[in-house]
């Protein structure tokens, strides 16, 4: 990509000091996944592809395709989720009003694994992105009473 098409440093997860935590997801189709996160999360597309870079709320998502080892990870391959019944990590999205998010995302075609469930300290539900990555969507409830002293 020509330098003139590159985002400015302030538009990238490139801190001048300290660090920024980003989430890297292996995707099967960069365009499809970019559009899904843009449409569902309202993410700002900072870089179109190779890799896709998105700013979503107060976080960053980096989306790139599967691939084999590289010189800095010589024994590691990037793969798509293999078994939807197993995961070792997932995105955790905290929302102010899970009922509204459930209605809004369902209207956009997002399929939730179940309706939001009340677990006392939080109400939560799960979705999958187009590549099968698990995403928890939750609203704090009982925890806030303890923290706020209510």
N, C-alpha and C positions, 0 to 999 in steps of 0.2 A: 504494500500500500504506500503510495507517495506520502512524503512527510506532510504536505499541505492538507492531506485528508485525515491525519492523525489528530485525536483530541488534544486539547491543551492539558498541561500537567495538572492543573487544578480540577480538571474534569475526570481524572483517573484516580484509582486507588493507589496513589504514589505519595505517601506522606514525606514531608521535609524532615520530620523527626518522629520518633516513636514508631508505631505500626498501625495498620488498618487490617481488620479481619475481613477476609472475603470468603465466599463459598464457591468452590469449583465443582461443577457438575459435568459428568460425561454425558453427551447427548448424541442421538443418532442422526439428527437433522438440525443443524444450527438455525436455519431460518424458521422452521416450525417452532422450535423451543423459544427462540427470541420473541416471536410473535405471541406465544402463549404467556410468557412472563410479562410482556408488555401489556397485553390485554387483561390478564387476570390480576396481576399485582400492581398494574399502573407503573411498571418500571420504566425508567428513562434509558433509552438505548444510547450508550456512549460510544461503542464500537460495534459495527455491524456483524463482523465474523472473523474467525481465525485469530484469536477467539472472539466470541460475542462477549461484550462487557456491558453490564446493566447496573444502574443504580436503582435500588428498590428500597424506598423509605430511608432508613438510616444504615443500610447495608449494601453490599456489592455482590453480584452474581457473575461468575465467569463460566461460560458455556463453551465446551469444545468437544470435538469428536474423539472416539476411542482411538487408541494408538499403542504401538509397541514401546519397548524400552528406549530410553535416550541416554546420553552419556552421563547425565546427572541422576538418573534413576535406572541403572543398568539392568535390574532384575524385576522391574515393575511395568506392567501393562495396564492401560486405562481401559475399562470395560463398562458397558451398560449394566444396570441392575439385572441379575440373572434369575432371581426367584422372588416373586412378589410377596411371598410369605416370610421372607427373611430380610433383615436389614441390619447394618451396623452403624448407620448414621441417618439422620433425616433433618430437613429444615424445620424449624420451630417458629411459627409466625404468631405473634401475640397481637390480638385485635381488641378494640374497645367494645365492639358489639358483634358477637359471633352470630346472632340471629340475622342481623342485617347482612353480614358477609355471606352467610349460608344462602340467603335469598338471592343476593347479587351474583355470586359466583355460579349458583345453580342456573340462574337465568342465562349466564354466559356459556352454559354447557359443561361446566366442571362437575364431575361426578364424585360425590363424597362416599367414603366407604360406609358410613352410617350417618344418621342425623346427629347434630351436636348432642353430647351426653354430659350430664351434670355429675361431676366427681367431687362435689363439696368445695374444694379449694379452687376449682376451675371448671369451666365448661369447654369441652374440646371435641374435635372431629378431625378426620384425616382425609386427604386427597392425594392423588398421584399426578405428577406432571406427565407430558406425553411420552416420556421415556421410562416411566415407572418409578421415579424417585418419590419417596414418601414425604409428605409435608403435613406436619401437625398444625392445626389452626386452633388456637385456644384463647379464652378470655378468663383472666383472673377474677375470682369472686371472693371466696372466703379469706384468701391471703391478704386482700386489701384491708379487711376489717382489722386484722392483726397488726398490720403495718401502720395504718392510719389511727389506730386506737379507738375505733368506733365500737 
